């Protein structure tokens, strides 16, 4: 524990401080109560979902008491003592209070105990103080850490791929162009939609690599699953086929999800109670057994035989829509399922053509409540086949010459996947809108903060 003159995070205070110890804590007032017999404030500092009860002395300054409203930032000095109340074992017997930042104003928007997630999106600068976003941020941090831990413990190298790029990895044209790029770079450039193409260079030199960073899509979509800026995890492995990619993806999802549930158990108790009842049990059930696997053709046959009336058509040649993906994961398989071997025209140009000439060695991982959470493939390592595919799609190789070069000099079978970090957060927490798991969400018509 730090000395009495140094502040102690509430998380450490709850786990390390001994009864009778002098303490200094800082934080913001969550609730307060002032009475004749007892007065106290509950403080939070973001380090834990728990608050600290700070009990004020009977002779506490009445004028100062009037400044201790919700949202006020305080520095409190006192003794860590046993609490006579049943809600906590220990509390702070206050000796001194300093108001660091006044917050007791009528227009403070978080004074109500319950506010809607829709309202909180309008105050993204203040919503980190709400219970929901406090929990989201801690889980987001934990998930980030566990992702890096997973790959680092397996010998993967973290590669920092560029945010500004001249290549549209998806080939869909849904990119944000930089208006001054032609003058500055001498050619068009965009915000990246994926670090995959660049990270493949390093897979062909360091074998096991990954990238983890922001990506951007200029897709005019306002669904609960889409955002214009989001984070992606994209591992790439050399000397690998589609089976290796699927095995890595399953190991990744199961291992990381289990670790986050354990590390943030208090926060998940909150999600289970207030956001999505049963979400913890559902995720635990999903990751405790091997994931299912079917081909695209098998998935379409299941949909056709289901007897269900879908909004979008089903059958070979049709795209799997969100409603189809959720039916497969939630109702038919009742858990995560890999769908593999999609028609070539439904997938990106770089995916390896199968021997049937019609499908590619691709996979999507479908999970309950979300649908697609992860997409991957074995990459096309054959130079001549990749050139033919670009021509077939009417794509120019002018800006992909370096990508084709990788297939000329010591090429290997290789593959990887991209997992939407924010969608995984939605899956494990039960939060239903991607805008509520991103600190400052970007979507069509919304980039205020």
N, C-alpha and C positions, 0 to 999 in steps of 0.2 A: 504493500500500500504506500502511496505517496505521503509526504509529510502533511501536517495539518494546514500549511499555507498553500498547498497545491490542490487544485480541484480533482475530484475522483469521479470518473464516469459511473453512472448509476449501475451499469452492468457489473462493473468490478466491485462496487460497494455491496451489492446484493450477494456476490459470490465470495468475497474475501474479507470484508470488514468484520472485526470482532466487536461484540457488545461492549459498550463503554468507551469506545474509541472516538476521539475527536475527528470530525470530518468537515470537508468543504465540498459542496456540490453546486453545480450550476445547471440551469435549465429554464424551461418555460412553464408557466402555470397552465395546467390542464383543467383543474377544477379548484375551487376554493369554498370554504365554509367558515363563517364567522358567527360565534355565539357568545353568550355570557359565560358559559362554563369551559368551552373549548373552541379554539380556532385553528384551522390548519389549511395548508395548500398542498395539492399534489403536483409534483414536478416531473417533467419528462425531458430527456436530452437526446433521444433518438438511438441510443446505444442498445436499447432493449424495449420490448413492448410494455414492460412494467414501469409504473411510476413510483416515486418516493413520497411518502407522507411526511411533511414537515410541520410539526406542531408548534404553534406560536405561544410564547409565554403569556400569562394572564395580564401582565402590565404592558403588553405590546403597544407601541405608538399608534394611536387611532388614526392619525393623519397618514402615516405610512401604510397602515392597513388598507386604506382606501385606494392605494395604488396597486394592490396585488390582484388585479383582475385577470381574467383569462387572456393568455397570450403574452403576458408580461415576462420579460427575461430577468432572472434573479441569480444572485450569488448568495448562498446560504451557508452559514457557519453554525456548527452545533455538535451535539453528542449523539452517537449511534446507540439507541437504547431500546429496551424491550417495549413492545406496544401492548396496551391493555385491550385493544380492539381485536376483532377476529379476522379482519381482512389482511393483516400483515403481521409478521412476527416481530419485526423491528421497525423503528421510525427515527426520524431526526428530531431531537429536542432542540429547538432553535435558540441560539444565543444572539445571532446578528443576521440581519437581512440587508442586502444592497440591491436596489433596483438598477439593473444594468441597462434595460431598454423598456420604456413605458409601452404598454399594450392595452391598457384598460380604457378603450374608447368605444363609443356606441357603434361605430361603423366597422369594427373588426369583424370580418365575415365568418369566422369560425367559432363564434360564441354558442351557436346552437349545438346541442349534443349530436344530432343526426343531420347530415346534409347529403344530398344525392351526388352520385358520381358525375352526373351531367353538370351540376352546378360547379363541382370542384374543377372540372376542365376549364371553366372560365377564369379560375384564379390559380393557374398552374404555378405561380410564384409562391403561393401560400399553402397549396394542398399538401406539400411534404409534411406539414404539421398535423394532418388528419390521421386518424388511427389506420385507415385503409392504406394510405400511401406511405406511412411510416413502415408498415409491414411489407408492402411491395418493395420498397427500396432496400430493406434489409435482405429480403429473399433474392432480389436482383443481384445484390452484392455477393451473397453466398453462392448463387448459381454461377456467377462469373468466376469466382475463385475455384469452385469445384471443376469447372470446365478446364481451366488452365492446369489444375492439379492432375486431372485425368490424363491429359496429353503429356504433360511433363514427366509423370511417373512412368510413361510408356516410351519415353525417348523421342517424342516428337519435338520439332523445333518450331517456335512461333515466328512466323514470317510477317513482316509489316508490308502489306501490299498497298499500292497507291489508291488514294481517294479520287485523284484526277486521272482519267484514262482515255485512250483513244479507241478502245475496243468495247463493243456492246456484247457482253458475254452471253446474253440470252438471245440476241439477234431479233428482239421484238420491237426495237426502236423506242421503248418506253424509258428514255433517258433524259436527264436534265442537262442541256447543253450549256457550256460556258460562253457567254456572249462575246467576250474578248479573246477567246482561244485562238482564232485564226490569225489575229494580229500578234498575239503574244507567243504562241507556240508554232505558228506557221501552218496550222492544220486544225480541224475541229477536235474538240475534247469535251468530255462529259464527266459528271459525277458517277462514280462506279456503281454498277448494279450487282457486282460480284467480284471478289478477289480471286476467283478460281483460275482464270486463264494465267494470271501472273504467278500464282502459287504453284502451278504445274511446273514452271521452270525449276523451282527449288526441289520438287519431288524427284526431278530427273538429275539432281546432284546430291541431295541429302536424304532421299528415300522416304522418310516419314516426316511430314510437315503439316502445319495448320495455320490458318489465318482467322482472326476474330476481330471484327471491327464493323463500322457503320457502312451501310449500303443504301442506295437511293433508287426509287422507282417513280417515274412520272406517269403512273397509272391512275386515271381518273376514276377511282373507286372509293366509295364511302362505306364499305362493309365493315363489320366489327373485326375482321381478320386482317385488314389491309392498312398500311401506313406508307407514307411517302419516304420516310427515313426510318430504318430499323437496323438491328445488328444481326450479323450472320456468323456462324461457326462453320468453317470450311476446311476439313482435313483432306489431305491428298496423300496417297500412298503409292509408291512405285512397286513394280513386280507383283501386281495385284489384279484380280479379276472381280466380277460383280459379287461373287460369293464372299470375297474378302471385305468388300465395301459393306455388304449387309451385316456381316459379323461384327465389324467395327462399330457400325451405327447402333446395333442392338446393345452391345456392351457399353457404349457411351451413354445411351439414354437410360438404361437400367441403373448403371453405376452412379451417374451424376444425380438422377432423381432421388435415389435412396439416400445419398449423402446429404442433399439439401433438406430433405424431410427430417433427417436426424438433427442437423445443425440448427435448424430454425423451428424446432418443435412448438415453441410458444406462439410464433407467428402463424403457423399452420393451424393451431387451435383456434386462432381468431378467424382465419379464412373458413374453416369448417363450421364455425358458429354463425358468422355474419355474411359470408359471401356465397358459399356453395356447400350446403349441408352434405356430408359424406364424401367430400372431395379427397380427403386424406386416405380414407379406406379405398376409394376407387383407384387412386394412383398406386397405392401399395399393392393392390390386387393385380393391377396391370403389369407391374414390374417384377412380380414374384415368380412368374412362369415365362417360358420362352415365347417370343412373339410368333405369330402365324405368318405364313408366306403363301401367296398365290400369284399366278400370272395375270396380266391384264385380261386375257381371254377368259380365264376362269372367273375373274371378278365380274365380268360382264354377264357370264352365264348365271352367276348367283343372283345378280340384279334382275335378270329376265325371269328367273324362276321364282322370285320372291312374291309375286302377286301384288306388289306395292305399286301404287300410281305415283310416279315421280313427275316433277315439273318439267325436267329435262329428259330427253330421250335416252334410252339405254340400248346396249347391243354393240357388237364389234364395229369399230369405226367411230363410235360416239366418245366424247370426252367424259372423263369422270368429273362430275361436278361435286360441290361441297355436300349436297344432300346425299349423293351416292356414297361418298367417302364416309360420311358419318353413319349411314346405314350399315356399311360393311364393318366399321370398327365398333359401333355401339350395339348393334342388334344381332348381326350375323356371327361375328367372331367374338364379340363381347370383350374386346381388348385390342391392343395395337396389332397391326397387320402390315406386312410389306407387300406391295403390289409391284410386280416386275414385268419386264419385257413388253413395253408399250410400243404402239405403232410409231415408226420413225418420224412421221410428219407431225406427231403430237409433242415431240421433244426437240431439244436443242441440237444444233449441227454437230457438236463435238462428241456426241454419244456413240459408242461402238455399235456398228451394224451387226446384228446376229446372222448366223448362217442361213436363216430362212429368207434373208433379203428384205423382209418386211418390217421387222421389229428391231429395237435397240436394247442393249444391256443396261436398262435403266430401272430405277426403283423409287417409289414414294412410300414413306411410312405414314400410315393413317392411324390416328388416335381418337378415342371418344371425345366428344364435345368440340373438337377442333377440326377434324379432318386431316388434311395434309400438314404435317409438321416438319418433314424432312424430305429432301429429294436428292438422289445421287445417281451415279452411273459408273460403268467402266468407260474410259475415254477411248476415242478412236486413235490408236497409235500408228495405224498404217497410213503413210504419207499419201499414196495414190488414192486411197479410198476417201480420205478427208478432203483432198482437192476436188474429187468428183462430187462429193456432197455439197461443198460450197457452190460449185457451178450449178448443181441441180436446184439449189435454193435461190439462185440468182444473187448470191452474196459475193462481194468483191474480196479478194485476198490481199488488197493493197495494204491494209492496216493489220493484217494477220500473218505477214511473212515470217515474223519471228516465231509465231505459234506453229507454223508449218515446219520451220527449221528444227524444232524439237523432235519432229518425226524423222529427221534425216540423220541426226548425229547421236547414235547410241540410244535410240528410243527403247522404251520398255512398255509392256502392258501396265496400265496404272488406272487409278480411279479414286473417287472420293464422293463426298456428299456436302450439301449445304443445309444447315438446320437453322430455322428462324428462332433466334434467341427469345424474342418477345412472345412468339407463339408458344414456346415451351413454358415460359412464365405463366401464360394463360392456362395452359393445361394443368400445371401442378398446383396453381393457386385457386382455380375456379373463377377467376376474373373473366368476364365475358367479352370485354371490349379491349382491343389492343391499345387504345388511347389511354387506358387506365393502368397500363404496366410500363409505359414509356414516360420518363420524367418530363420531357417537353415534346409532345406528339406533333408530328407534321402530317397533314392530310390535305386534300383539295380544299382550298379556301381558308386554311388555318395554318398560320405561321407567325402568330402574334408575339409569342414569348421567345 
